[in-house]
Amino acid sequence: MACPIEVQKAFFLSSIATFLVGLVILYIGRQVRILSRKYDFFRWPPPSNRLKFNRSKMYKFHTIFHERIDMLISGQTFVGRLLMILVFLLSIASLVIYFISSSNPASNCSSTDTNILLVDLAFNVFFAFYFGLRFLASGDKIKFWLELNSVVDILTIPPTFISFYLHINWLGLRFLRSFKLLELPIVLQYLRIIKSGSSAKFYKIVSLISCTWLTAAGFLHLVENTGDPWLKGRNSHILSYFDAFYLVMATTSTVGFGDVVARTTLGRAFIMFFILLSLILFANYVPKLVETLTGGQKYAASYKVIRGRKFIVVCGDISVDTVTSFLRNFLGHRSRENNNEIIFLGESLPSPELEIIFKLYLAYAHFYHGSALKREDLRRVAVESSEACLILANPSCPDSHMEDTANIMRVLSIKNYYPKTRVIIQIIQPQNKDYLLKIPHWNRTSGDNIICFAELKLGLIAQGCLVPGLATFLISLFMEQTGKAIPKHPWQELLVDGLSNKIFTHFLSCDFEGMSFREVSRLCFVKLRLMLIAIEYKTKENGFRSLMLNPPEMIKVNRNTIGYFIAKSLHEVKRAFLYCVNCHSDVNSPEIIGHCACRSKKEQKSHSSISPGNMRHFHNKRTNEINIFDSTKILSKQTALTPDFIMRDTIAFDRDMKNDLFDSSGLFHWCTPILLENAILGSAHSQGDLKSVNIEKCSMCVILSSPSDLSNNQRTVDGEAILATLNIGTLRLETNKTLNTNLLEKCSRLSSYSSPFQGNFRRIPILIELKNASNIKFIDQLCGMNPDLPEANLYFSTSFSTGAVFSCDFLESLFATAFYNYHVLELLQMLVTGGVSYEMEPYVGNENAAFSESCFSVLITRGRCKLGLLSLNQTMLLDLPARDTFGEVFCASLDNFGILCLGLYRLIDDESRNPLHKRKVCYF
């Protein structure tokens, strides 16, 4: 029979009245408590001692009772989980009863089977009991009353009691029980059915979509069968729940057949709203659902190793920025002779942006979902067969220590899985290098290497302070340039030509055995058109290996010595290996030097050398080769300053160590640490603070970029540093006539930012760090010169060529350099750290470390070659007999002073075109 309007209102009012009355009572109760605490209404007259005791017992009982209720419904206890699972199952059962009862129109009041009514009543009694427990355990009652689960209980429980009282079953709002489906992922986790994040994501999306469909179908079933309230149901029509669900599915798919339609105004208004909701639902959750279903299978396969095909494994921070930078530098490296496949092992599924990147590099890069901490995932990507495993780090992460810890754990897992795997790792903090060196299977000689961002960055900047332009010089040698420049000025032509020079390593010819480094370097420069700057020296006694930059005369070249060259290609460097005194002594063009058929070259890999009978003739012939370049003359013994670093008194060394003048390694002066708060004396944005720290006396002002996240805004990430540069660069200080003359001369040589002196004023030389290389154009404007090159060639800009800018992009490009030739990265680390070997690193900076090296070894390291900037007009180089060309300067400085000239720091252009007297780095 049709249900009267009065009966339907009774069912609705039972729910609405319960909700509103309860909300009002809770609000009034809260206001009463606030007023009682403020005005002490209930504290007069003062309570007696017995009343105080009773209140204390009641408060204690209330606290214990509240804690027990919390534990009873908490998911952390077995009883709490059991109750939550039981409520979910009974809600689904109640929803099934609704589906069975929906066979009758919602507008009808039917006297259904008493058993079904009793079962439904029992379910709702339990729901009411659980609702009461949650109410008692809640801290904020009003917030609890407005929660979704609470609203569902309030709207569905009271009508059940009305049905039992009137013996009439009216469906009403019971379809709201479908909201309980949202708790499906939590219940499945309690039942230990969900064991992965992808499964939890899948069930969450499924429960959300199912809840939306069932709730929408229930609402349409209600309004279409009851009609519009203002028409008192005259436009109602019979619509089964199945037909309502069919209409919802057709609306969701945006395909309307017209066989089932909504006729009421409320139904049609809901359909219009639901169409928009369906579009949002499909656009957001359906792709995620498909990704969850197929993503695990798509990226869960195993890499198939093919014999003859080389590949590397990359893990760690797999993000859009790190992957883009890595692929750009690795695939664009000039040493990439073979097409190594790149296998990325990521702990999370790739984002849509990252998937696009992998599709663009589909021929080289492949992604696999997994973790380097799991042996199964390492087996899937065949780490044991890879050329190397590279571990990426995120230098912009908020917690650098946790980032380094995670990467070190990855190294431990990889070495534990296969100890012979070559590992190259990026870390952020220098102190974390000690943990890697202590790993049992860490082997530097097999190519294991560490790229420390903070150490290399701060070391290069520090060297740039001591030697202006050195940072630019080293970056250009070690970094591959990605763009092509079209020079517009003569100085740019020299700069672009010098940028093609890189660092290469190769074995030296056995004909160089027994010669000093100075002799070999001069011969390579004059005869082979190569610049030899360092060698890898290996002692014959204990096999100790050491990298030496311009070693002293006492160090002789051994057989199979590795040399470090500055050249344009590896083909040119091979001349130093193929050179033969017998066959190439009369060759004037180095391009025709190649393999020879003489006996000495055939026996190059053997342990035998030239026979003793021919040794004297061989030595005389080799000496003639060295002295073939006669454009310079050797200075007299009185004027030549032969370096004598090793001849130091060991007693003085012991005295320095006892007086704590040096650290435990004997290389660096020891000083007590100072808190950063005590070292900060002001702000670079205040000119008053700059003058208070005597900035006019500084030789170089370094501006470090703020530690902000690069992913936020790449254009403004260097904003603070650029503003500080603007403030300091425009600060013109009046020169004091009584100022130290040596300081003025030093500042005049060191200034690379602009002209240090203009009349009676000087400008502060600046070295600025930039996280985003494209911001160099702003520094060019501050320097007074507009950038002449497009953004693709910012490394050819004026500020970079003069050494005024250091870009952090250089550090990201070292991965490819370390993979293809780890010797080159070792040279860079030696230049940055001041010649500290890997064996000595654990002792540097440790005040209590026990250093086991001999005094003689420390003295040799102390006597290592230093980098410096020498003026041709104000230093010992003024006495050179010939210095019209770079070749003459190179040979004369090497012959007379043992100084290895790597390049020039000269004016960009003549004075008419360069009014600021800006200098640039020249490469040879």
Sequence and secondary structure as in RCSB ss.txt:
>XXXX:A:sequence
MACPIEVQKAFFLSSIATFLVGLVILYIGRQVRILSRKYDFFRWPPPSNRLKFNRSKMYKFHTIFHERIDMLISG
QTFVGRLLMILVFLLSIASLVIYFISSSNPASNCSSTDTNILLVDLAFNVFFAFYFGLRFLASGDKIKFWLELNS
VVDILTIPPTFISFYLHINWLGLRFLRSFKLLELPIVLQYLRIIKSGSSAKFYKIVSLISCTWLTAAGFLHLVEN
TGDPWLKGRNSHILSYFDAFYLVMATTSTVGFGDVVARTTLGRAFIMFFILLSLILFANYVPKLVETLTGGQKYA
ASYKVIRGRKFIVVCGDISVDTVTSFLRNFLGHRSRENNNEIIFLGESLPSPELEIIFKLYLAYAHFYHGSALKR
EDLRRVAVESSEACLILANPSCPDSHMEDTANIMRVLSIKNYYPKTRVIIQIIQPQNKDYLLKIPHWNRTSGDNI
ICFAELKLGLIAQGCLVPGLATFLISLFMEQTGKAIPKHPWQELLVDGLSNKIFTHFLSCDFEGMSFREVSRLCF
VKLRLMLIAIEYKTKENGFRSLMLNPPEMIKVNRNTIGYFIAKSLHEVKRAFLYCVNCHSDVNSPEIIGHCACRS
KKEQKSHSSISPGNMRHFHNKRTNEINIFDSTKILSKQTALTPDFIMRDTIAFDRDMKNDLFDSSGLFHWCTPIL
LENAILGSAHSQGDLKSVNIEKCSMCVILSSPSDLSNNQRTVDGEAILATLNIGTLRLETNKTLNTNLLEKCSRL
SSYSSPFQGNFRRIPILIELKNASNIKFIDQLCGMNPDLPEANLYFSTSFSTGAVFSCDFLESLFATAFYNYHVL
ELLQMLVTGGVSYEMEPYVGNENAAFSESCFSVLITRGRCKLGLLSLNQTMLLDLPARDTFGEVFCASLDNFGIL
CLGLYRLIDDESRNPLHKRKVCYF
>XXXX:A:secstr
 B  HHHHHHHHHHHHHHHHHHHHHHHHHHHHHHHHHHH GGG S   HHHHHHHHHHHHHHHHHHHHHHHHH T
TSHHHHHHHHHHHHHHHHHHHHHHHHTTS TTB B   HHHHHHHHHHHHHHHHHHHHHHHH SSHHHHHTSHHH
HHHHHHHHHHHHHHHHT B  TTGGGGGGGGGGHHHHHHHTT   SHHHHHHHHHHHHHHHHHHHHHHHHHHHHH
H  GGGTTTT     HHHHHHHHHHHHTT   SSS   SHHHHHHHHHHHHHHHHHHHHHHHHHHHHHHHHHHS 
      TT  EEEEEE   HHHHHHHHHHHHT TT  S  EEEEEESS   HHHHHHHHHTTTTEEEEE  TT H
HHHHHTTGGGSS EEEE  TT S HHHHHHHHHHHHHHHHHH TT  EEEEES GGGHHHHHTSTT  GGGT EE
EEHHHHHHHHHHHHHHSTTHHHHHHHHHS   S     SHHHHHHHHHTT EEEEEE  GGGTT BHHHHHHHHH
HHS  EEEEEEEE TTT  EEEEES  TT B  TT EEEEEES HHHHTHHHH  HHHHTT   GGG     SHH
HHTTTSS  S HHHHHHHHHHHHHHHTT  SS    TTT      S   HHHHHHHHHTT B TTSSSB      
HHHH  S TT HHHHHHTTGGG S EEE      TTT TTTTTHHHHHHHHHHHT EEE  TTS HHHHHHHHHH
  SS SEETTEEE  EEEEESSGGGHHHHHHHTT    S GGGGGGSHHHHTT EEETHHHHTHHHHHHH HHHH
HHHHHHHHTS  TTTGGGTT TT    S HHHHHHHHT        TTTSGGGG S  SSHHHHHHHHHHHH   
  EEEEESS TTT TT  EEEEE 
